[in-house]
Amino acid sequence: MIQVGQVLDKYELLERVGQGGMAVVYRGIDRSLKRTVAIKILHKHLADYQEARDRFEREAQAVAKLRHENILEIYDYAARLDSEAYIVTEFIDGQTLKQFITARPIAFPEVGAMVILQVCRALAHAHAAKILHRDVKPENIMIRSDGVVKLMDFGISHMVDLERLTVTGQLLGSPAYMAPEHVEGRPIDFRTDVFAAGIVLYQLTVGRLPFEGKNPHEVLKRIAECKFVDPRQANPRIGNRLGKIILKAMAADPQQRYAGVGEMVMALEGYIEESGLATDKIAAELARYFKAPASYEQALASRLVDHLVTRGEELLDDDQRNAALDVFDRVLTIDPSNARVVKILDGIQRRRTIRNAVAVVVAAGFLGGMSILVDRQLAPDDEDASFGVTASDDHTDLDTDVPDQHYAQDDRAPLPQELGSGSAAAAIDAGAIAAVIDAPGSAATPIDAADAVATAVGVAVTPWQGATVSFGGEPAVELQTGAALQHAVAADTIVHVRAPGCVPVDEVVHPGDAVHQIQLKFLPAHVVPKCEVAGATVRIDDKVADLGEAFYYAFEPSSVDSMHVFRVEFGGSDKVDADAQKVRVKAGETVEVACVAQ
């Protein structure tokens, strides 16, 4: 039995820092070079199996070929039959990406994009060496204390056939991050890693996995069907440009994905630079973020808004209105009442309203006084163009270059139309003035926004128990029933909804809205299994878990039950009581559960 203080060849084991399905990781010291190292020792019960030893050796050989700042560096390897099998690598002072996002979801998609950009740079280097990773997931991504992202655990990597550039798919890896071709046993290639990177990017930016199920079989079935909620719908902050990157990386057909991860790197760099962040200073940005997430996010919000508003104004000056609206859309998801953007959109709305009204008058006169309802998409976009009804539309297709895909419907919000619900495009048309023609030749008179009066708006919250609602800066009101709360507003107003164990919601309501539906999302419930018995293992909800690491349960979006019962089973040693423990944990709570020694 391996013990802290033991010496393996020239490596002294100082403390155990982690444990996985294949090995235990120790912090140690190289007595010869006097440097701190990580020592990954193959589990004793696996060391007797040649397949496990071969996999362990493959990891050592694969990583030894790679030298990249975003890939864990290997120093040494030993696998003698008469001794422990172990790999010695650089020691990372930090935490896994899984540990971080389990404790604190990432609020801004830009941060998730920066993390995955570093992962993709590492994959690009590995692919150049003809090595597939095949197990890209948050557990295999380390965040060093200085913000450098490290891709590790190439244990099931595969040297690619230089002639075919493909390998036969084997069901190795984590089910939630597999590509459809991998699940179905079809040939896999570098685009399989692209798909996994897309899943992790989706998880970081949306806050949950695209493919979820009650068991691995259900997850694999959903991956094979490749149906998931459009990321732009799941989180409007993602925006159109990043949404397209995610969708292309996660295309069901490998032919429709990025041909190489290098293309995904370029796409992410373009998005990050558009956000006003320097791609050559990402490590410094992430170092500040992981050191103090809350303060970084607060500062990032201001930086993004200032840069994006200026960027949108520049695009408008260049007559790139659709691109400008897309940028303004991102601003409104961060600052829904941004004065500069609201003023710009109000100006565009007034011009469109006048054109629509005149178009209706002209059409009404032409058709002999018939009342005509003109769809807003029929308004000409060129301000200098002749007024009239035209079938042209200046809105570009948001899914250009994005492969056909099936997305699961999500009850939290409607699928985006044009630039999405609550977007800049929607803001332009919100409250658009309908011209009513009472008689041939009559003129439509636009109603000035200054003449607006307070009208009632209803806000319905699910689940409502314990929820409070605040309109603007007014005092919060606690909901007593599930009925809609009525409030009078004279202009677009931010409504703040808070509830125990739920993700805070800040949304904009408009005067005259019948009922504004708000579906709260529960924060995950966490359980942390702990056991000091040597060799102990643990399964939670019939899934292999890691001792000392938080295991979470993500509630369904429409769930009204804020509590989950975890089934915790310790094992791996006859000194541990193997009877299952049931632990009830509320949303947003973290509960520790200890093994019972025999």
KOLDRENVO-249327 format. One record per residue (C-alpha): x, y, z; residue number from 1; residue in three letters. Coordinates in Angstrom, 2 decimals. Each point is the difference from the previous one (the first is absolute). Example, Ala and Ser with C-alpha at 12.3 -4.5 7.8 and 13.67 -1.06 7.14 Angstrom:
# residues 2
12.30_-4.50_7.80_1_ala
1.37_3.44_-0.66_2_ser
This chain:
# residues 598
0.00_0.00_0.00_1_met
1.40_3.39_-1.03_2_ile
0.43_2.39_2.93_3_gln
0.89_3.68_0.32_4_val
3.72_0.23_0.80_5_gly
0.84_-3.02_-2.15_6_gln
2.77_0.34_-2.58_7_val
-0.36_-1.37_-3.55_8_leu
3.43_-0.06_-1.56_9_asp
1.06_3.64_0.44_10_lys
-3.49_1.43_0.65_11_tyr
-1.29_0.61_3.51_12_glu
-3.78_0.10_0.46_13_leu
-1.03_3.06_2.04_14_leu
-3.81_-0.04_-0.15_15_glu
-2.88_-1.48_-1.95_16_arg
-1.67_2.70_-2.12_17_val
-2.45_-1.92_-2.18_18_gly
-1.48_-3.29_-1.06_19_gln
-1.64_-1.23_-3.19_20_gly
-1.24_-3.21_-1.49_21_gly
3.47_-1.11_-1.07_22_met
2.46_1.56_2.38_23_ala
0.77_1.96_3.17_24_val
1.92_3.26_-0.32_25_val
2.54_1.15_2.59_26_tyr
1.97_3.17_0.43_27_arg
3.60_-1.03_0.35_28_gly
3.55_1.17_-0.30_29_ile
2.73_-1.07_-2.38_30_asp
2.92_-0.58_2.38_31_arg
2.55_0.30_-2.80_32_ser
-1.18_3.25_-1.59_33_leu
-1.61_1.41_3.16_34_lys
-3.24_0.95_-1.74_35_arg
-3.64_-0.58_0.81_36_thr
-1.72_-2.51_-2.26_37_val
-3.29_-1.83_-0.38_38_ala
0.18_-3.79_0.19_39_ile
-2.88_-1.92_-1.54_40_lys
-0.02_-3.60_1.26_41_ile
-2.10_-2.66_-1.69_42_leu
-2.51_-1.65_2.36_43_his
1.38_-3.29_1.33_44_lys
-3.09_-1.95_-1.06_45_his
0.50_1.27_-3.59_46_leu
3.74_-0.54_-0.16_47_ala
-0.55_-3.75_-0.43_48_asp
-1.93_0.58_-3.23_49_tyr
2.12_0.41_-3.12_50_gln
-2.63_2.18_-1.69_51_glu
0.13_2.51_2.86_52_ala
3.79_0.05_-0.01_53_arg
0.00_0.49_-3.78_54_asp
-2.40_2.93_0.31_55_arg
2.20_1.52_2.69_56_phe
3.05_-0.42_-2.22_57_glu
-1.83_1.57_-2.96_58_arg
-0.64_3.11_2.06_59_glu
3.68_0.31_0.88_60_ala
1.11_-0.51_-3.61_61_gln
-2.60_2.40_-1.40_62_ala
0.73_2.88_2.36_63_val
3.76_-0.53_-0.30_64_ala
-0.29_0.97_-3.69_65_lys
-1.67_3.31_0.83_66_leu
1.52_3.29_1.17_67_arg
-2.60_2.75_0.37_68_his
-0.79_2.49_2.76_69_glu
-3.61_-1.22_0.12_70_asn
0.89_-3.71_0.31_71_ile
1.11_-1.66_3.21_72_leu
3.69_-0.84_-0.33_73_glu
1.21_-3.52_0.78_74_ile
3.36_-0.57_1.72_75_tyr
0.27_-3.74_0.59_76_asp
-1.75_-3.37_-0.29_77_tyr
0.49_-3.43_1.56_78_ala
-2.02_-3.20_-0.36_79_ala
2.09_-2.94_1.12_80_arg
-1.94_-3.14_0.84_81_leu
1.69_-0.22_3.40_82_asp
-0.77_3.60_0.95_83_ser
-2.65_2.69_-0.09_84_glu
-1.02_1.42_-3.38_85_ala
0.20_3.78_0.11_86_tyr
0.33_3.16_-2.08_87_ile
1.82_3.09_1.24_88_val
-1.16_3.38_-1.33_89_thr
0.27_3.67_0.84_90_glu
-2.00_0.90_3.08_91_phe
-2.89_2.41_-0.63_92_ile
-0.78_2.34_2.85_93_asp
-3.69_0.52_-0.70_94_gly
-3.24_-1.87_-0.54_95_gln
-1.84_-1.87_-2.72_96_thr
-2.48_1.89_-2.14_97_leu
-2.70_-2.34_1.29_98_lys
0.76_0.93_3.59_99_gln
-0.27_3.68_-0.82_100_phe
-3.24_0.00_-2.02_101_ile
-1.65_-2.38_2.47_102_thr
0.58_2.51_2.78_103_ala
-0.63_3.11_-2.11_104_arg
-1.55_0.12_-3.50_105_pro
1.63_2.36_-2.49_106_ile
-2.21_3.08_-0.47_107_ala
1.49_1.42_-3.21_108_phe
0.35_-2.08_-3.21_109_pro
3.15_1.96_-0.84_110_glu
1.78_-1.69_2.92_111_val
-1.08_-3.44_-1.20_112_gly
1.25_0.86_-3.48_113_ala
3.41_0.99_1.38_114_met
0.31_-3.29_1.90_115_val
-0.94_-2.11_-3.02_116_ile
2.29_2.00_-2.28_117_leu
2.95_-1.19_2.09_118_gln
-1.34_-3.57_-0.07_119_val
-0.35_0.18_-3.79_120_cys
3.54_1.32_-0.35_121_arg
1.18_-3.06_1.94_122_ala
-2.08_-2.32_-2.19_123_leu
1.38_1.63_-3.14_124_ala
3.52_-0.80_1.18_125_his
-0.95_-3.60_0.83_126_ala
-1.75_-0.46_-3.34_127_his
3.07_1.31_-1.81_128_ala
1.85_-2.89_1.65_129_ala
-2.76_-2.37_-1.25_130_lys
-1.36_-0.59_3.50_131_ile
-3.70_-0.06_0.80_132_leu
-0.93_0.73_3.60_133_his
-3.43_-1.71_-0.02_134_arg
-0.92_1.05_3.56_135_asp
-0.27_3.80_0.05_136_val
-2.09_0.98_3.03_137_lys
0.21_2.43_2.96_138_pro
1.50_-2.69_2.26_139_glu
2.98_-0.22_-2.36_140_asn
0.62_3.75_-0.14_141_ile
2.06_1.61_2.75_142_met
-0.05_3.70_0.85_143_ile
3.39_1.05_1.32_144_arg
0.08_2.77_2.62_145_ser
1.48_2.41_-2.55_146_asp
-2.92_-0.57_-2.40_147_gly
1.73_-2.38_-2.41_148_val
-2.28_-2.79_-1.20_149_val
1.54_-3.48_-0.13_150_lys
-1.49_-2.91_-1.95_151_leu
0.90_-3.32_1.60_152_met
-0.89_-3.70_0.18_153_asp
0.83_-1.33_-3.45_154_phe
-0.63_-3.47_1.42_155_gly
-2.29_-1.08_-2.84_156_ile
1.69_2.05_-2.68_157_ser
0.81_-1.76_-3.22_158_his
2.78_0.36_-2.50_159_met
-1.75_0.65_-3.30_160_val
0.75_-2.09_-3.06_161_asp
2.00_2.37_-2.21_162_leu
-1.61_-1.42_-3.14_163_glu
-3.68_-0.06_1.00_164_arg
0.03_2.74_2.65_165_leu
-2.81_-1.91_1.68_166_thr
-0.37_-2.72_2.57_167_val
-2.81_-2.39_0.67_168_thr
-2.24_1.41_2.72_169_gly
0.20_-1.76_3.33_170_gln
-2.36_0.86_2.84_171_leu
2.69_1.54_2.19_172_leu
-0.37_3.33_1.71_173_gly
-2.76_1.86_1.84_174_ser
-3.49_-0.53_-1.48_175_pro
-1.16_3.62_0.41_176_ala
2.87_1.29_-2.18_177_tyr
-0.02_-2.57_-2.81_178_met
-0.76_0.79_-3.62_179_ala
-2.81_-1.78_-1.90_180_pro
2.43_-1.96_-2.18_181_glu
1.86_-1.15_3.13_182_his
-3.21_-1.20_1.63_183_val
-1.07_-1.88_-3.12_184_glu
3.38_-1.69_-0.48_185_gly
0.74_1.80_-3.27_186_arg
3.53_1.16_-0.88_187_pro
1.21_2.96_2.01_188_ile
2.59_2.64_-0.77_189_asp
1.16_3.42_1.17_190_phe
-3.53_1.39_-0.37_191_arg
-1.05_-2.25_2.88_192_thr
2.15_2.13_2.31_193_asp
-1.56_3.11_-1.59_194_val
-3.46_-1.28_0.99_195_phe
1.13_-0.59_3.60_196_ala
1.51_3.49_0.16_197_ala
-3.34_1.33_-1.24_198_gly
-1.83_-1.86_2.78_199_ile
2.30_1.44_2.68_200_val
-0.45_3.49_-1.49_201_leu
-3.77_-0.52_0.08_202_tyr
0.22_-1.13_3.63_203_gln
2.11_3.00_1.06_204_leu
-2.20_2.57_-1.75_205_thr
-3.46_-1.49_0.54_206_val
0.60_-1.38_3.49_207_gly
-1.03_-3.58_-0.74_208_arg
0.81_-2.83_-2.39_209_leu
-1.77_-0.19_-3.36_210_pro
-0.65_-3.73_0.37_211_phe
-1.35_-1.19_3.34_212_glu
-1.84_-3.10_1.16_213_gly
-0.81_-2.20_2.96_214_lys
2.68_-2.50_-0.98_215_asn
2.88_-0.37_-2.49_216_pro
-2.22_-1.87_-2.47_217_his
-2.45_2.89_-0.16_218_glu
2.83_2.49_-0.42_219_val
1.53_-2.01_-2.85_220_leu
-3.40_-0.24_-1.69_221_lys
-0.41_3.78_0.08_222_arg
3.52_0.49_-1.36_223_ile
-0.73_-2.37_-2.88_224_ala
-3.12_2.05_-0.82_225_glu
2.04_3.20_0.53_226_cys
-2.98_1.97_1.29_227_lys
0.67_2.79_2.45_228_phe
-1.19_3.48_0.92_229_val
1.48_2.75_-2.17_230_asp
2.62_1.69_2.22_231_pro
-1.25_3.46_-1.02_232_arg
-3.41_-0.93_1.37_233_gln
1.35_-1.58_3.16_234_ala
2.09_3.09_0.79_235_asn
-0.67_3.20_-2.02_236_pro
3.35_1.41_1.14_237_arg
1.75_-2.44_-2.32_238_ile
-1.02_2.03_-3.02_239_gly
-0.06_-0.92_-3.65_240_asn
3.72_-0.20_-0.78_241_arg
0.99_-2.29_2.88_242_leu
-3.23_-1.97_-0.47_243_gly
1.04_-0.81_-3.56_244_lys
3.42_-1.17_1.18_245_ile
-1.59_-2.40_2.49_246_ile
-2.52_-1.32_-2.53_247_leu
2.64_-0.59_-2.66_248_lys
2.29_-1.83_2.43_249_ala
-2.95_-2.18_1.09_250_met
-1.39_-0.80_-3.44_251_ala
-1.33_-3.57_-0.16_252_ala
1.75_-0.58_-3.33_253_asp
3.80_0.22_0.39_254_pro
0.16_1.45_-3.52_255_gln
-1.92_3.04_1.24_256_gln
2.34_0.68_2.94_257_arg
3.24_1.92_-0.09_258_tyr
2.34_-2.00_-2.22_259_ala
2.71_0.41_2.62_260_gly
0.18_1.38_3.49_261_val
2.25_2.75_-1.35_262_gly
-3.04_1.47_-1.77_263_glu
-1.86_0.01_3.30_264_met
2.95_1.82_1.59_265_val
-0.24_2.74_-2.64_266_met
-3.78_0.31_0.48_267_ala
0.35_0.33_3.78_268_leu
2.79_2.55_-0.36_269_glu
-2.23_2.08_-2.27_270_gly
-2.86_-0.08_2.51_271_tyr
2.26_0.88_2.94_272_ile
1.63_2.87_-1.89_273_glu
-3.44_1.30_-1.00_274_glu
-0.77_0.07_3.73_275_ser
2.95_2.33_0.58_276_gly
2.25_-2.60_1.66_277_leu
3.56_-0.63_-1.16_278_ala
0.57_-3.60_-1.09_279_thr
3.70_0.21_0.92_280_asp
-0.84_0.92_3.60_281_lys
-2.55_-2.68_0.76_282_ile
2.09_-1.62_2.74_283_ala
0.16_3.33_1.84_284_ala
-3.76_0.50_-0.43_285_glu
-0.75_-3.47_1.33_286_leu
2.44_0.42_2.89_287_ala
-1.97_3.04_1.17_288_arg
-3.29_-1.80_-0.54_289_tyr
0.84_-3.19_1.91_290_phe
1.58_2.00_2.83_291_lys
-3.09_2.18_0.59_292_ala
-2.92_-1.02_-2.26_293_pro
-2.59_2.40_1.42_294_ala
2.10_3.17_-0.27_295_ser
1.32_-1.05_-3.41_296_tyr
-3.52_-0.55_-1.36_297_glu
-1.13_3.37_1.30_298_gln
2.87_1.74_-1.78_299_ala
-0.43_-2.16_-3.11_300_leu
-3.64_1.05_-0.35_301_ala
1.02_3.66_-0.23_302_ser
2.85_-0.75_-2.40_303_arg
-2.21_-2.03_-2.30_304_leu
-2.82_2.54_-0.05_305_val
2.32_2.93_-0.75_306_asp
1.83_-1.84_-2.76_307_his
-3.07_-1.58_-1.60_308_leu
-2.01_3.23_-0.08_309_val
2.88_1.77_-1.74_310_thr
0.40_-2.95_-2.36_311_arg
-3.70_0.04_-0.85_312_gly
0.09_3.73_-0.74_313_glu
2.96_-0.55_-2.34_314_glu
-1.89_-2.74_-1.84_315_leu
-3.02_2.28_-0.41_316_leu
2.24_2.70_-1.45_317_asp
1.25_-2.60_-2.49_318_asp
-3.60_-0.87_-0.98_319_asp
0.33_-3.47_1.54_320_gln
-3.27_0.17_1.89_321_arg
-0.54_-3.72_0.50_322_asn
3.46_-0.42_1.49_323_ala
-0.61_3.05_2.20_324_ala
-3.30_-1.41_1.25_325_leu
1.74_-3.25_0.89_326_asp
2.56_1.95_2.06_327_val
-2.72_2.11_1.64_328_phe
-1.79_-3.24_0.83_329_asp
2.98_-1.08_2.08_330_arg
0.00_3.36_1.80_331_val
-3.67_-0.33_0.95_332_leu
0.54_-3.44_1.52_333_thr
2.55_1.60_2.37_334_ile
-1.60_3.43_0.49_335_asp
-3.66_-0.11_-1.13_336_pro
-0.54_3.74_0.58_337_ser
3.26_1.28_-1.51_338_asn
-0.76_3.64_-0.86_339_ala
2.22_0.22_-3.11_340_arg
-1.44_-3.14_-1.57_341_val
-3.60_0.89_0.90_342_val
0.45_3.42_-1.64_343_lys
1.44_-1.57_-3.16_344_ile
-2.77_-2.60_-0.20_345_leu
-2.65_2.63_0.66_346_asp
1.30_1.99_-2.97_347_gly
-0.10_-3.04_-2.25_348_ile
-3.48_-0.91_1.25_349_gln
-1.36_3.48_-0.75_350_arg
1.37_-0.11_-3.54_351_arg
-1.46_-3.45_-0.62_352_arg
-3.35_1.03_1.50_353_thr
-0.25_3.01_-2.29_354_ile
0.90_-2.11_-3.04_355_arg
-2.52_-2.67_1.00_356_asn
-2.73_2.61_0.47_357_ala
0.63_1.64_-3.35_358_val
0.17_-3.40_-1.68_359_ala
-3.41_-0.86_1.44_360_val
-1.48_3.32_-1.18_361_val
1.35_-0.49_-3.52_362_val
-1.21_-3.58_-0.16_363_ala
-3.42_0.95_1.39_364_ala
-0.47_2.70_-2.62_365_gly
1.14_-2.35_-2.75_366_phe
-2.47_-2.71_1.00_367_leu
-3.00_2.34_0.22_368_gly
-0.15_0.53_3.74_369_gly
0.42_-3.56_1.22_370_met
1.51_-0.27_3.48_371_ser
3.31_-1.82_-0.34_372_ile
2.21_-1.51_2.70_373_leu
3.59_0.28_-1.15_374_val
2.48_-2.38_1.57_375_asp
3.02_1.77_1.41_376_arg
2.30_-2.07_-2.20_377_gln
-1.46_1.70_-3.08_378_leu
1.37_3.45_0.86_379_ala
2.81_1.14_-2.33_380_pro
3.29_0.42_1.84_381_asp
1.68_2.66_-2.11_382_asp
-1.07_3.34_1.47_383_glu
0.40_1.68_-3.37_384_asp
-2.02_-2.60_-1.87_385_ala
-3.45_0.74_-1.38_386_ser
-2.77_-0.86_2.45_387_phe
-2.06_-3.01_-0.91_388_gly
-0.66_-3.61_0.82_389_val
2.84_-2.37_-0.86_390_thr
0.69_-3.64_0.70_391_ala
3.67_0.58_0.77_392_ser
1.43_-0.49_3.50_393_asp
3.29_1.19_1.36_394_asp
0.27_-2.63_2.74_395_his
2.70_-2.54_-0.65_396_thr
-0.53_-3.63_0.84_397_asp
1.59_-0.59_3.38_398_leu
0.76_-3.60_-0.81_399_asp
2.11_0.70_-3.07_400_thr
2.84_-2.52_-0.09_401_asp
-1.58_-1.87_2.89_402_val
-1.01_-3.56_-0.93_403_pro
-3.58_-1.19_0.16_404_asp
-0.62_-1.21_3.52_405_gln
-2.85_-1.13_2.21_406_his
-0.31_1.84_3.28_407_tyr
-2.02_-1.07_2.97_408_ala
-2.69_2.49_0.97_409_gln
0.51_1.83_3.29_410_asp
-2.99_1.42_1.88_411_asp
2.07_2.77_1.56_412_arg
-0.04_2.25_-3.07_413_ala
-1.12_-0.03_-3.64_414_pro
2.49_-0.92_-2.67_415_leu
1.84_3.08_-1.27_416_pro
-1.57_1.74_-2.97_417_gln
2.37_2.24_-1.93_418_glu
2.25_1.14_2.86_419_leu
-1.94_-1.69_2.77_420_gly
-2.56_0.75_2.65_421_ser
0.96_3.09_1.96_422_gly
2.56_0.92_-2.64_423_ser
0.82_3.30_-1.64_424_ala
-2.17_-0.94_-2.98_425_ala
-2.91_-0.74_2.31_426_ala
0.58_3.28_1.80_427_ala
-0.25_1.89_-3.28_428_ile
-3.43_-1.42_-0.72_429_asp
-1.27_-0.09_3.58_430_ala
-2.94_2.34_0.27_431_gly
-0.05_0.65_-3.76_432_ala
-2.89_2.27_-0.93_433_ile
-2.70_-1.65_-2.10_434_ala
-1.41_2.37_-2.62_435_ala
-3.78_-0.29_-0.16_436_val
-1.57_1.31_-3.20_437_ile
-3.53_1.27_0.69_438_asp
-0.65_1.40_-3.47_439_ala
1.69_0.17_-3.39_440_pro
2.90_2.40_0.04_441_gly
0.09_0.50_3.77_442_ser
3.43_0.38_1.57_443_ala
1.46_-2.09_2.81_444_ala
1.36_2.09_2.86_445_thr
2.81_-1.57_2.01_446_pro
-0.43_0.16_3.76_447_ile
2.97_1.60_1.74_448_asp
1.58_-2.03_2.76_449_ala
-0.20_3.02_2.30_450_ala
-3.79_-0.29_-0.04_451_asp
0.12_-3.49_1.50_452_ala
-2.05_-0.61_3.15_453_val
0.41_-2.64_2.67_454_ala
-1.72_-3.27_-0.84_455_thr
-0.24_-3.21_1.95_456_ala
2.38_-2.86_-0.62_457_val
-0.29_-3.45_1.56_458_gly
2.97_-2.06_1.21_459_val
-0.47_-3.71_0.69_460_ala
2.83_-1.92_1.68_461_val
0.51_-3.77_0.09_462_thr
0.70_-1.31_2.58_463_pro
-1.49_2.83_2.05_464_trp
0.58_-1.28_3.54_465_gln
2.41_2.34_1.79_466_gly
0.52_2.14_-3.10_467_ala
0.19_3.80_0.20_468_thr
-0.62_2.43_-2.85_469_val
1.30_3.55_-0.28_470_ser
-0.85_2.44_-2.81_471_phe
2.88_2.35_-0.71_472_gly
1.34_1.34_3.29_473_gly
-3.23_-0.51_1.95_474_glu
-0.16_-2.19_3.13_475_pro
-0.28_-3.73_-0.63_476_ala
-3.37_-1.69_0.44_477_val
-0.20_-3.63_1.13_478_glu
-2.39_-2.09_-2.06_479_leu
-2.83_-1.57_1.99_480_gln
-1.57_-2.06_-2.80_481_thr
0.79_-1.22_-3.46_482_gly
-2.21_2.66_-1.59_483_ala
1.53_2.74_-2.13_484_ala
1.14_3.08_1.90_485_leu
-1.44_3.17_-1.58_486_gln
1.99_3.23_-0.14_487_his
-0.36_3.24_-1.97_488_ala
2.98_1.09_-2.11_489_val
0.28_2.94_-2.40_490_ala
3.13_-1.20_-1.79_491_ala
2.18_-3.06_-0.38_492_asp
0.91_-1.04_3.54_493_thr
2.44_-2.51_1.46_494_ile
-1.68_-2.52_2.27_495_val
2.22_-1.75_2.55_496_his
-1.05_-3.46_1.16_497_val
1.72_-1.79_2.86_498_arg
-0.75_-3.31_1.70_499_ala
1.90_-2.32_2.38_500_pro
2.10_-2.56_-1.85_501_gly
-0.74_1.58_-3.40_502_cys
2.04_1.87_-2.60_503_val
-0.81_3.76_0.27_504_pro
-1.98_1.37_-2.94_505_val
0.00_3.56_-1.34_506_asp
-2.29_0.48_-2.99_507_glu
-1.63_2.92_-1.79_508_val
-3.79_0.35_-0.04_509_val
-1.84_2.27_-2.41_510_his
-3.11_2.14_0.60_511_pro
-3.12_-1.88_-1.00_512_gly
1.53_-3.50_0.29_513_asp
-2.88_-2.29_0.93_514_ala
2.01_-2.44_2.11_515_val
3.78_-0.21_0.02_516_his
0.93_-3.60_0.82_517_gln
3.22_-0.60_1.96_518_ile
1.20_-3.56_0.51_519_gln
2.59_-0.12_2.76_520_leu
2.87_-2.49_-0.21_521_lys
1.11_-1.80_3.12_522_phe
3.66_0.11_0.93_523_leu
1.58_-3.47_0.09_524_pro
-0.09_-2.06_3.20_525_ala
3.41_-1.31_1.07_526_his
1.18_-2.87_2.15_527_val
3.66_-0.49_0.96_528_val
0.96_-3.61_0.86_529_pro
2.81_-0.41_2.51_530_lys
1.79_-3.07_1.24_531_cys
3.40_-0.40_1.63_532_glu
0.10_-3.78_-0.42_533_val
2.85_-0.99_-2.32_534_ala
-1.21_-1.32_-3.37_535_gly
-3.57_1.19_0.51_536_ala
-2.11_0.84_-3.03_537_thr
-3.42_1.56_-0.40_538_val
-2.98_-0.08_-2.34_539_arg
-2.68_2.68_0.07_540_ile
-3.34_-0.51_-1.74_541_asp
1.55_-3.11_-1.60_542_asp
2.85_2.04_-1.51_543_lys
3.70_-0.21_0.88_544_val
0.99_3.09_2.01_545_ala
3.21_1.35_1.49_546_asp
0.59_0.20_3.73_547_leu
0.31_3.54_1.28_548_gly
-1.50_1.50_-3.17_549_glu
-3.47_1.52_-0.23_550_ala
-2.47_-2.11_-1.96_551_phe
-2.91_2.02_-1.31_552_tyr
-3.57_-0.53_-1.11_553_tyr
-1.37_2.42_-2.61_554_ala
-3.74_0.49_0.26_555_phe
-2.16_-0.07_-3.11_556_glu
-0.76_3.52_-1.32_557_pro
-3.73_-0.32_0.71_558_ser
0.43_-1.83_3.33_559_ser
-2.06_1.15_2.98_560_val
1.68_-2.41_2.44_561_asp
2.94_1.82_1.65_562_ser
1.43_-3.05_1.76_563_met
1.90_-3.06_-1.23_564_his
0.69_-3.24_1.86_565_val
3.54_-1.20_-0.70_566_phe
0.75_-3.73_0.28_567_arg
3.57_-0.32_1.31_568_val
1.75_-3.41_0.05_569_glu
3.55_-0.37_1.33_570_phe
2.07_-3.06_-0.86_571_gly
3.46_-1.14_-1.09_572_gly
0.94_-1.30_3.45_573_ser
-1.41_-2.52_2.44_574_asp
0.56_2.62_2.71_575_lys
-2.80_2.16_-1.38_576_val
-3.72_-0.53_0.52_577_asp
-1.35_-0.63_-3.49_578_ala
-3.62_0.79_0.84_579_asp
-1.36_2.88_-2.07_580_ala
-0.63_3.30_1.73_581_gln
-2.80_2.32_-1.14_582_lys
0.70_3.68_0.38_583_val
-2.61_2.72_-0.63_584_arg
1.53_3.23_-1.33_585_val
-1.79_3.21_-0.97_586_lys
0.77_1.97_-3.16_587_ala
3.02_2.23_0.51_588_gly
1.18_-1.95_3.07_589_glu
3.14_-2.08_0.47_590_thr
-0.07_-2.87_2.50_591_val
2.92_-2.21_1.05_592_glu
-0.57_-3.71_0.56_593_val
2.57_-2.25_1.66_594_ala
0.52_-3.73_-0.33_595_cys
-0.67_-2.26_2.95_596_val
3.02_-2.04_1.06_597_ala
-0.57_-3.65_0.90_598_gln
